[in-house]
Amino acid sequence: MTPRILVETAPGESRVAVAVGGALLDFALWRPGAPDGVGDLHRGRVLARVPAMAGTFVAIGGAEGFLPDSDVPGPLAAISAGTMLGVRISRAAQGGKGPRLTARLTETEAALATAAAGPEQCLLAGPDPLERLAAAWPDAPVLVDEPALLATLRGTLGARARLARPAFDDAIAGAVASLAEPTAVLPGGAIAHIHPTPALVAIDIDSGRASAAGAGKGVAQAALNRALLPALARQIRLRNLSGAILIDFAGMAAKRRASLGPVLAAALADDPLRPRLLGFTALGLAEILRPRVHPPLHELMTGPHAAGLAALRAAAAEPGRLALRAAPAVISALQADPFALPDLTRRTGASLVVRSDPTLAATAWQLERP
C-alpha cells in the first residue's frame, strides 16, 4: 500500500501522521504559533566566547543560542563580542538551555546572511513539520481536513494536497491517541512502559500475557524480545524519544541480551536520525543514543500550552459563544501564541472569552458560557 500523509487540524495545531492502512509510520505535531525554530536562519550577534565550554553564546533575537566551536567553519579568532554572523538553529531549546546553533551554512544561506544588515533577526524560517514529512515521503499524497489549509498547501505541494474529511479514520485516530500514553502495546502481548526523566528515557518491557507454551522459557523469551524490536523502534521514532535511551528487556538473563544487538540495530536503521546502539550494560540494559533535534512528543503533549490547545480543540466542537477559565500559565501560553486564538475565531465565527483563575492547578481549564 502507498503511504499517505494525513493532516488533522484543530485551532492552533495540526496532527500530521504518515500511515499505511491503519499503521503509523511517522508522526509530528505542527503548531504554527509556537515553532521550535529548528532550521531557522538568523543574523546573530556574538555575546561572548567561552573557551572552557568550547563554544560561543550568540543572541538571535529574543533568545540566546550556543554555537559550538566545531560548528564554526572559519577561524575562531574572528569571533568576538559584538561580531554579527549568520547562524542556523540545529537543535531546539531544551531543559532551560537555549537552542544549539551552527555557522556551517549552505551557499544560499551564506549569501542571505552576508547581504543582511541591522540587528539580530530571523532571515529565513526553517521547514515546518508538514514540510519535513512531505520531503521525507515525496511520493505520499497529503490529505488535509481543512479547506483553508489546503488552499495554502496547493501553492507548494500542488496536486499532492487533497481534501479529506475526516483525515483520520478510527484506526489512525486510536494510534495517534495512544502516543500520549506512557505505555505501548507490542507484538506477542508485550507492553513497553516508557519513563522519560531529565537524564534519560527508561523503557521497561513487560512480557504481559506472552507464554512459553511449547518451548523452553529462555527460548520463548528470546523469541518474544526479537519479535517486538521493530515495533519498539517504531515507537521510539513516533514519540521522538531522544538523548540516552535505556531498554530493560523482558525476562532474558543479562548475559544473553547482547544477542539481541544485531536485530535491534537493524530495527533502528530506518530511523532518519540514525540512533546508535552503544551496547548493553552489566545489568543487560540496551543503551541507545538518539540525537535530539526537535522536542520529544511527551514534552509537546504536556504543559500549559498543550493544555490551552486542548481547551481550544474542545471549544471548537461546542456550538455558541464560550468562555475559557484556566490557570494563569495556560492563559499566558495561549496569549503568547499569535495563531491559536485567532484560528479558533476563524473556525467558529466567535471569539473566546478568556479568564485567568489562579485558584486552578497549573494546567487546569474549564469551558463555560459567558
VOPAGU-2260 file (C-alpha; in pm, 1 decimal, decimal comma):
REM VOPAGU-2260
SITE   aa  ch    i         X         Y         Z
SITE  MET   A    0       0,0       0,0       0,0
SITE  THR   A    1     108,6     358,5     -67,8
SITE  PRO   A    2     190,9     571,4     237,2
SITE  ARG   A    3     -34,8     871,3     294,5
SITE  ILE   A    4      31,3    1190,5     487,9
SITE  LEU   A    5    -279,1    1272,2     690,1
SITE  VAL   A    6    -331,2    1616,2     843,2
SITE  GLU   A    7    -597,8    1654,9    1112,0
SITE  THR   A    8    -637,5    2019,7    1207,5
SITE  ALA   A    9    -760,5    2195,2    1520,4
SITE  PRO   A   10    -727,1    2555,9    1641,6
SITE  GLY   A   11    -357,0    2633,4    1668,6
SITE  GLU   A   12    -243,4    2279,0    1599,6
SITE  SER   A   13    -232,9    2008,4    1334,6
SITE  ARG   A   14    -155,3    1643,0    1385,0
SITE  VAL   A   15      45,2    1510,1    1093,0
SITE  ALA   A   16      56,2    1133,6    1050,6
SITE  VAL   A   17     225,5     920,4     786,2
SITE  ALA   A   18      30,9     597,4     757,4
SITE  VAL   A   19      -7,0     280,7     556,3
SITE  GLY   A   20    -351,8     139,4     615,3
SITE  GLY   A   21    -410,0     167,3     989,2
SITE  ALA   A   22     -40,2     163,7    1080,9
SITE  LEU   A   23     156,1     476,0    1172,0
SITE  LEU   A   24     497,9     518,1    1011,3
SITE  ASP   A   25     575,9     872,1    1125,6
SITE  PHE   A   26     410,5    1146,5    1328,2
SITE  ALA   A   27     453,5    1512,2    1422,9
SITE  LEU   A   28     264,7    1794,1    1591,5
SITE  TRP   A   29     254,2    2118,3    1394,8
SITE  ARG   A   30     191,4    2434,9    1596,9
SITE  PRO   A   31     231,0    2736,4    1365,5
SITE  GLY   A   32     216,6    2981,6    1655,8
SITE  ALA   A   33     490,2    2807,4    1853,3
SITE  PRO   A   34     752,1    2664,8    1615,4
SITE  ASP   A   35    1062,0    2508,1    1769,8
SITE  GLY   A   36    1286,6    2711,3    1539,7
SITE  VAL   A   37    1493,4    2423,9    1402,9
SITE  GLY   A   38    1626,8    2520,0    1060,1
SITE  ASP   A   39    1570,1    2894,5    1108,9
SITE  LEU   A   40    1846,1    3110,8     961,8
SITE  HIS   A   41    1943,2    3406,6    1181,0
SITE  ARG   A   42    2166,0    3708,0    1170,9
SITE  GLY   A   43    2312,7    3670,7    1517,2
SITE  ARG   A   44    2525,6    3884,1    1745,4
SITE  VAL   A   45    2807,6    3728,5    1944,4
SITE  LEU   A   46    2765,6    3781,7    2317,7
SITE  ALA   A   47    3071,8    3600,6    2448,1
SITE  ARG   A   48    3316,4    3328,5    2357,5
SITE  VAL   A   49    3360,2    3072,5    2634,3
SITE  PRO   A   50    3673,4    2864,4    2563,7
SITE  ALA   A   51    3606,7    2646,9    2869,0
SITE  MET   A   52    3279,7    2535,9    2705,3
SITE  ALA   A   53    3435,3    2516,8    2356,2
SITE  GLY   A   54    3171,2    2748,3    2218,3
SITE  THR   A   55    3013,3    3088,8    2186,8
SITE  PHE   A   56    2686,9    3239,5    2311,0
SITE  VAL   A   57    2500,1    3421,9    2036,2
SITE  ALA   A   58    2194,1    3649,1    2056,8
SITE  ILE   A   59    1943,1    3561,0    1786,2
SITE  GLY   A   60    1655,9    3794,8    1863,8
SITE  GLY   A   61    1456,7    3712,7    2174,4
SITE  ALA   A   62    1676,2    3413,2    2253,5
SITE  GLU   A   63    2032,5    3317,7    2330,5
SITE  GLY   A   64    2182,3    3024,1    2144,4
SITE  PHE   A   65    2502,6    2825,2    2181,6
SITE  LEU   A   66    2740,7    2787,4    1889,5
SITE  PRO   A   67    2995,0    2505,7    1940,9
SITE  ASP   A   68    3347,0    2568,4    1814,2
SITE  SER   A   69    3311,0    2257,4    1596,9
SITE  ASP   A   70    3028,0    2429,6    1405,0
SITE  VAL   A   71    3237,1    2731,6    1308,9
SITE  PRO   A   72    3390,9    2678,4     963,2
SITE  GLY   A   73    3634,2    2972,7     981,5
SITE  PRO   A   74    3898,9    3083,8    1231,1
SITE  LEU   A   75    3771,1    3120,2    1586,9
SITE  ALA   A   76    3985,5    3430,2    1631,4
SITE  ALA   A   77    3745,1    3614,8    1400,5
SITE  ILE   A   78    3463,8    3575,5    1656,0
SITE  SER   A   79    3447,1    3826,6    1937,9
SITE  ALA   A   80    3178,9    4007,4    2134,9
SITE  GLY   A   81    2961,7    4215,5    1902,2
SITE  THR   A   82    3050,2    4022,8    1586,0
SITE  MET   A   83    2749,3    3971,4    1357,3
SITE  LEU   A   84    2733,4    3635,9    1182,7
SITE  GLY   A   85    2490,8    3404,2    1010,9
SITE  VAL   A   86    2380,0    3100,9    1211,8
SITE  ARG   A   87    2114,9    2833,3    1175,8
SITE  ILE   A   88    1933,6    2660,0    1461,2
SITE  SER   A   89    2038,0    2294,5    1453,8
SITE  ARG   A   90    1866,5    2179,1    1773,9
SITE  ALA   A   91    1567,3    2314,1    1960,2
SITE  ALA   A   92    1598,8    2463,0    2306,6
SITE  GLN   A   93    1574,4    2209,6    2588,1
SITE  GLY   A   94    1593,5    2183,0    2964,4
SITE  GLY   A   95    1618,3    2557,0    3019,6
SITE  LYS   A   96    1906,7    2583,7    2770,4
SITE  GLY   A   97    1884,2    2787,1    2451,7
SITE  PRO   A   98    1891,4    2641,0    2102,3
SITE  ARG   A   99    2203,9    2485,4    1951,1
SITE  LEU   A  100    2344,1    2675,8    1653,4
SITE  THR   A  101    2567,5    2608,8    1356,7
SITE  ALA   A  102    2756,4    2852,5    1135,1
SITE  ARG   A  103    2806,6    2585,4     866,6
SITE  LEU   A  104    2563,2    2723,8     609,5
SITE  THR   A  105    2464,9    2636,6     254,7
SITE  GLU   A  106    2566,1    2874,5     -22,6
SITE  THR   A  107    2214,8    3021,0     -29,8
SITE  GLU   A  108    2206,8    3068,9     346,2
SITE  ALA   A  109    2552,8    3224,8     349,5
SITE  ALA   A  110    2450,5    3468,2      76,3
SITE  LEU   A  111    2139,5    3574,2     270,7
SITE  ALA   A  112    2340,0    3622,4     588,1
SITE  THR   A  113    2609,3    3822,4     409,7
SITE  ALA   A  114    2353,5    4050,9     244,9
SITE  ALA   A  115    2164,9    4118,3     569,7
SITE  ALA   A  116    2220,8    4430,9     774,0
SITE  GLY   A  117    2097,7    4568,8    1102,9
SITE  PRO   A  118    2044,7    4398,7    1439,1
SITE  GLU   A  119    1998,1    4028,9    1510,7
SITE  GLN   A  120    1695,4    3890,9    1327,2
SITE  CYS   A  121    1545,4    3580,0    1171,0
SITE  LEU   A  122    1624,5    3582,8     799,0
SITE  LEU   A  123    1453,5    3263,9     689,4
SITE  ALA   A  124    1221,4    3025,0     870,4
SITE  GLY   A  125    1305,7    2656,2     870,5
SITE  PRO   A  126    1066,8    2389,0     741,9
SITE  ASP   A  127     756,3    2317,1     946,1
SITE  PRO   A  128     668,3    1957,1    1044,9
SITE  LEU   A  129     443,4    1903,8     743,8
SITE  GLU   A  130     712,9    2030,3     507,0
SITE  ARG   A  131     964,6    1794,1     667,8
SITE  LEU   A  132     739,2    1491,3     636,1
SITE  ALA   A  133     633,1    1581,2     282,6
SITE  ALA   A  134    1001,4    1594,4     185,3
SITE  ALA   A  135    1077,6    1267,3     364,8
SITE  TRP   A  136     787,1    1091,4     190,6
SITE  PRO   A  137     790,7    1255,4    -156,0
SITE  ASP   A  138     550,2    1009,4    -319,6
SITE  ALA   A  139     283,6    1023,8     -48,3
SITE  PRO   A  140     -39,0    1217,6    -112,4
SITE  VAL   A  141    -117,9    1480,0     152,8
SITE  LEU   A  142    -477,6    1455,0     276,4
SITE  VAL   A  143    -599,2    1757,6     473,1
SITE  ASP   A  144    -931,2    1807,2     651,7
SITE  GLU   A  145    -939,2    2189,6     635,1
SITE  PRO   A  146   -1007,2    2384,0     309,6
SITE  ALA   A  147    -815,7    2697,8     414,3
SITE  LEU   A  148    -500,1    2497,6     486,6
SITE  LEU   A  149    -549,3    2300,9     166,8
SITE  ALA   A  150    -554,7    2623,7     -35,5
SITE  THR   A  151    -223,4    2725,8     122,9
SITE  LEU   A  152     -62,1    2387,9      64,7
SITE  ARG   A  153    -163,5    2376,8    -300,7
SITE  GLY   A  154      90,8    2653,4    -362,1
SITE  THR   A  155     380,2    2430,3    -254,6
SITE  LEU   A  156     253,5    2074,6    -287,8
SITE  GLY   A  157      28,7    2112,3    -591,0
SITE  ALA   A  158    -192,2    1814,1    -667,3
SITE  ARG   A  159     -35,0    1612,7    -384,3
SITE  ALA   A  160    -256,6    1807,2    -143,0
SITE  ARG   A  161    -618,1    1694,5    -134,5
SITE  LEU   A  162    -921,0    1745,6      87,9
SITE  ALA   A  163   -1025,0    1453,3     309,8
SITE  ARG   A  164   -1287,5    1473,7     583,6
SITE  PRO   A  165   -1209,3    1324,6     823,0
SITE  ALA   A  166    -836,0    1298,6     770,3
SITE  PHE   A  167    -803,4    1028,2    1037,5
SITE  ASP   A  168   -1011,0     711,9    1041,1
SITE  ASP   A  169   -1077,0     533,0    1368,2
SITE  ALA   A  170    -761,4     319,6    1342,7
SITE  ILE   A  171    -530,7     617,8    1287,6
SITE  ALA   A  172    -709,2     827,9    1549,5
SITE  GLY   A  173    -660,7     547,2    1800,6
SITE  ALA   A  174    -294,9     501,7    1709,9
SITE  VAL   A  175    -229,1     875,3    1746,9
SITE  ALA   A  176    -414,2     891,6    2079,7
SITE  SER   A  177    -203,4     603,5    2211,2
SITE  LEU   A  178     113,7     809,8    2163,9
SITE  ALA   A  179       6,7    1027,0    2456,4
SITE  GLU   A  180       6,2     723,7    2686,1
SITE  PRO   A  181     315,9     614,0    2882,3
SITE  THR   A  182     268,1     256,5    2760,5
SITE  ALA   A  183     271,8      94,1    2417,6
SITE  VAL   A  184     133,5    -245,7    2321,2
SITE  LEU   A  185     387,6    -454,6    2131,5
SITE  PRO   A  186     366,1    -784,5    1940,2
SITE  GLY   A  187     308,8   -1100,2    2140,6
SITE  GLY   A  188     113,9    -917,2    2410,6
SITE  ALA   A  189     422,8    -741,5    2545,9
SITE  ILE   A  190     391,1    -390,1    2685,6
SITE  ALA   A  191     653,1    -115,1    2681,9
SITE  HIS   A  192     643,7     115,7    2984,4
SITE  ILE   A  193     809,4     443,0    2882,0
SITE  HIS   A  194     951,5     668,6    3154,1
SITE  PRO   A  195    1118,2     993,9    3042,0
SITE  THR   A  196    1346,0    1157,8    3301,0
SITE  PRO   A  197    1564,6    1470,0    3277,4
SITE  ALA   A  198    1870,4    1249,9    3222,6
SITE  LEU   A  199    1741,8     967,3    3003,5
SITE  VAL   A  200    1440,0     770,4    2881,5
SITE  ALA   A  201    1388,8     434,2    3052,3
SITE  ILE   A  202    1183,4     169,7    2871,5
SITE  ASP   A  203    1077,4    -140,9    3060,9
SITE  ILE   A  204     939,5    -432,7    2859,3
SITE  ASP   A  205     672,9    -642,5    3030,9
SITE  SER   A  206     606,8    -977,2    2863,3
SITE  GLY   A  207     239,0    -942,0    2951,4
SITE  ARG   A  208      29,9   -1239,2    2853,9
SITE  ALA   A  209     304,6   -1396,7    2643,2
SITE  SER   A  210     375,1   -1753,7    2749,7
SITE  ALA   A  211     643,1   -2009,9    2696,2
SITE  ALA   A  212     398,5   -2279,0    2589,9
SITE  GLY   A  213     560,7   -2532,1    2359,5
SITE  ALA   A  214     913,2   -2411,0    2419,2
SITE  GLY   A  215    1166,9   -2360,8    2690,4
SITE  LYS   A  216    1132,0   -2039,6    2884,7
SITE  GLY   A  217    1463,7   -1894,8    2770,8
SITE  VAL   A  218    1396,3   -1970,2    2404,5
SITE  ALA   A  219    1047,0   -1821,4    2424,4
SITE  GLN   A  220    1166,8   -1503,8    2595,1
SITE  ALA   A  221    1440,6   -1451,0    2337,6
SITE  ALA   A  222    1192,0   -1503,3    2054,2
SITE  LEU   A  223     944,0   -1261,7    2213,6
SITE  ASN   A  224    1204,9    -987,7    2251,0
SITE  ARG   A  225    1332,1   -1030,0    1895,2
SITE  ALA   A  226     977,6   -1014,3    1755,8
SITE  LEU   A  227     891,6    -687,4    1930,3
SITE  LEU   A  228    1205,5    -495,6    1829,6
SITE  PRO   A  229    1071,4    -343,8    1501,3
SITE  ALA   A  230     758,0    -218,0    1678,2
SITE  LEU   A  231     964,7     -83,4    1966,9
SITE  ALA   A  232    1194,9     104,3    1727,8
SITE  ARG   A  233     884,7     248,3    1559,8
SITE  GLN   A  234     753,0     373,1    1894,5
SITE  ILE   A  235    1085,4     542,9    1964,4
SITE  ARG   A  236    1059,1     722,2    1631,0
SITE  LEU   A  237     688,4     809,0    1655,6
SITE  ARG   A  238     732,0     956,2    2003,8
SITE  ASN   A  239    1061,7    1120,9    1903,2
SITE  LEU   A  240    1233,1     984,5    2212,4
SITE  SER   A  241    1584,5    1121,2    2217,2
SITE  GLY   A  242    1905,5    1151,1    2408,4
SITE  ALA   A  243    2007,7     848,8    2615,8
SITE  ILE   A  244    1756,2     561,2    2599,7
SITE  LEU   A  245    1787,4     251,0    2819,5
SITE  ILE   A  246    1577,4     -60,8    2748,2
SITE  ASP   A  247    1516,5    -337,3    3000,8
SITE  PHE   A  248    1401,7    -639,2    2801,4
SITE  ALA   A  249    1156,8    -896,3    2932,8
SITE  GLY   A  250    1283,7   -1196,9    3118,9
SITE  MET   A  251    1613,0   -1276,6    2946,4
SITE  ALA   A  252    1922,9   -1323,4    3156,4
SITE  ALA   A  253    2152,8   -1019,9    3135,7
SITE  LYS   A  254    2435,8   -1213,4    2973,9
SITE  ARG   A  255    2208,4   -1333,2    2690,3
SITE  ARG   A  256    2062,4    -997,1    2598,4
SITE  ALA   A  257    2358,3    -894,4    2384,5
SITE  SER   A  258    2233,0   -1149,6    2130,5
SITE  LEU   A  259    1950,2    -904,5    2055,9
SITE  GLY   A  260    2201,6    -642,5    1943,5
SITE  PRO   A  261    2211,0    -712,8    1566,8
SITE  VAL   A  262    1830,5    -730,2    1541,5
SITE  LEU   A  263    1787,0    -412,4    1746,1
SITE  ALA   A  264    2046,6    -226,4    1537,5
SITE  ALA   A  265    1867,2    -336,1    1220,4
SITE  ALA   A  266    1533,2    -219,1    1359,5
SITE  LEU   A  267    1682,5     125,1    1429,8
SITE  ALA   A  268    1847,0     156,6    1088,2
SITE  ASP   A  269    1544,7     311,0     910,1
SITE  ASP   A  270    1524,2     599,4    1155,5
SITE  PRO   A  271    1637,9     920,6     977,8
SITE  LEU   A  272    1806,3    1044,2    1297,9
SITE  ARG   A  273    2039,0     741,5    1285,9
SITE  PRO   A  274    2020,0     632,4    1651,7
SITE  ARG   A  275    2317,0     426,3    1768,7
SITE  LEU   A  276    2306,7     111,8    1975,7
SITE  LEU   A  277    2604,1     160,5    2207,0
SITE  GLY   A  278    2585,7    -183,5    2365,7
SITE  PHE   A  279    2449,0    -345,5    2680,7
SITE  THR   A  280    2526,0    -257,4    3039,2
SITE  ALA   A  281    2635,1    -511,9    3301,7
SITE  LEU   A  282    2268,7    -528,0    3403,9
SITE  GLY   A  283    2168,2    -617,0    3048,2
SITE  LEU   A  284    2014,8    -280,0    2962,0
SITE  ALA   A  285    2039,4    -181,1    2595,7
SITE  GLU   A  286    2197,6     163,2    2556,9
SITE  ILE   A  287    2076,6     372,7    2264,3
SITE  LEU   A  288    2179,4     727,3    2177,7
SITE  ARG   A  289    1929,3     905,3    1954,2
SITE  PRO   A  290    2009,0    1265,9    1860,1
SITE  ARG   A  291    1776,2    1528,1    1996,7
SITE  VAL   A  292    1681,8    1780,8    1729,2
SITE  HIS   A  293    1313,3    1858,7    1785,2
SITE  PRO   A  294    1136,9    1834,8    2124,1
SITE  PRO   A  295    1009,2    1485,3    2205,6
SITE  LEU   A  296     636,8    1422,9    2185,6
SITE  HIS   A  297     590,3    1381,1    2561,3
SITE  GLU   A  298     718,1    1736,1    2612,8
SITE  LEU   A  299     487,1    1879,6    2347,4
SITE  MET   A  300     184,2    1699,5    2487,8
SITE  THR   A  301     226,0    1832,9    2840,5
SITE  GLY   A  302     247,4    2177,8    2994,4
SITE  PRO   A  303      38,5    2496,3    2979,3
SITE  HIS   A  304      47,6    2543,2    2601,5
SITE  ALA   A  305     -65,2    2187,2    2535,2
SITE  ALA   A  306    -345,1    2231,1    2790,6
SITE  GLY   A  307    -455,8    2553,8    2623,5
SITE  LEU   A  308    -466,6    2394,1    2279,7
SITE  ALA   A  309    -668,6    2104,3    2421,8
SITE  ALA   A  310    -916,3    2361,8    2553,1
SITE  LEU   A  311    -941,0    2523,9    2209,6
SITE  ARG   A  312    -997,3    2186,4    2046,3
SITE  ALA   A  313   -1286,5    2126,9    2287,1
SITE  ALA   A  314   -1421,5    2479,1    2229,6
SITE  ALA   A  315   -1423,0    2428,8    1851,8
SITE  ALA   A  316   -1655,1    2130,3    1899,3
SITE  GLU   A  317   -1905,0    2326,9    2110,8
SITE  PRO   A  318   -2170,1    2546,6    1945,9
SITE  GLY   A  319   -2220,9    2906,0    2056,5
SITE  ARG   A  320   -2011,2    3159,8    2240,7
SITE  LEU   A  321   -1788,5    3024,6    2517,4
SITE  ALA   A  322   -1554,2    3143,3    2788,0
SITE  LEU   A  323   -1234,0    2969,4    2892,5
SITE  ARG   A  324   -1143,7    2982,1    3260,6
SITE  ALA   A  325    -793,5    2849,9    3308,2
SITE  ALA   A  326    -480,0    2867,6    3519,4
SITE  PRO   A  327    -271,7    3181,4    3456,1
SITE  ALA   A  328       4,8    2982,2    3285,5
SITE  VAL   A  329    -245,2    2835,6    3037,6
SITE  ILE   A  330    -389,4    3176,5    2953,1
SITE  SER   A  331     -39,8    3324,0    2916,2
SITE  ALA   A  332      65,7    3041,5    2683,7
SITE  LEU   A  333    -236,7    3094,9    2459,0
SITE  GLN   A  334    -189,3    3471,3    2450,2
SITE  ALA   A  335     177,1    3421,8    2356,8
SITE  ASP   A  336      66,0    3208,9    2059,5
SITE  PRO   A  337     -25,1    3453,8    1779,4
SITE  PHE   A  338    -209,2    3188,7    1580,0
SITE  ALA   A  339    -423,2    2976,8    1813,6
SITE  LEU   A  340    -697,8    3210,8    1941,3
SITE  PRO   A  341    -747,7    3386,2    1603,1
SITE  ASP   A  342    -765,0    3043,2    1439,3
SITE  LEU   A  343   -1046,9    2942,6    1674,5
SITE  THR   A  344   -1232,4    3264,3    1591,3
SITE  ARG   A  345   -1190,8    3199,6    1218,3
SITE  ARG   A  346   -1325,5    2848,1    1251,4
SITE  THR   A  347   -1620,9    2921,0    1478,4
SITE  GLY   A  348   -1706,8    3280,6    1393,7
SITE  ALA   A  349   -1695,4    3373,3    1763,7
SITE  SER   A  350   -1411,8    3493,8    1981,8
SITE  LEU   A  351   -1335,5    3307,4    2300,7
SITE  VAL   A  352   -1357,0    3495,6    2628,4
SITE  VAL   A  353   -1053,1    3403,2    2839,3
SITE  ARG   A  354   -1038,7    3434,5    3216,8
SITE  SER   A  355    -733,8    3370,5    3432,2
SITE  ASP   A  356    -808,9    3183,9    3755,7
SITE  PRO   A  357    -510,6    3148,3    3992,9
SITE  THR   A  358    -706,8    2904,8    4210,9
SITE  LEU   A  359    -683,0    2637,1    3940,9
SITE  ALA   A  360    -398,7    2384,9    3911,2
SITE  ALA   A  361    -111,8    2472,2    3676,8
SITE  THR   A  362    -263,1    2323,6    3359,7
SITE  ALA   A  363    -632,6    2311,2    3456,7
SITE  TRP   A  364    -905,9    2468,7    3243,6
SITE  GLN   A  365   -1285,2    2479,2    3212,5
SITE  LEU   A  366   -1518,3    2589,9    2934,6
SITE  GLU   A  367   -1816,2    2796,7    3046,3
SITE  ARG   A  368   -2095,7    3002,4    2897,7
SITE  PRO   A  369   -2014,0    3375,2    2930,3
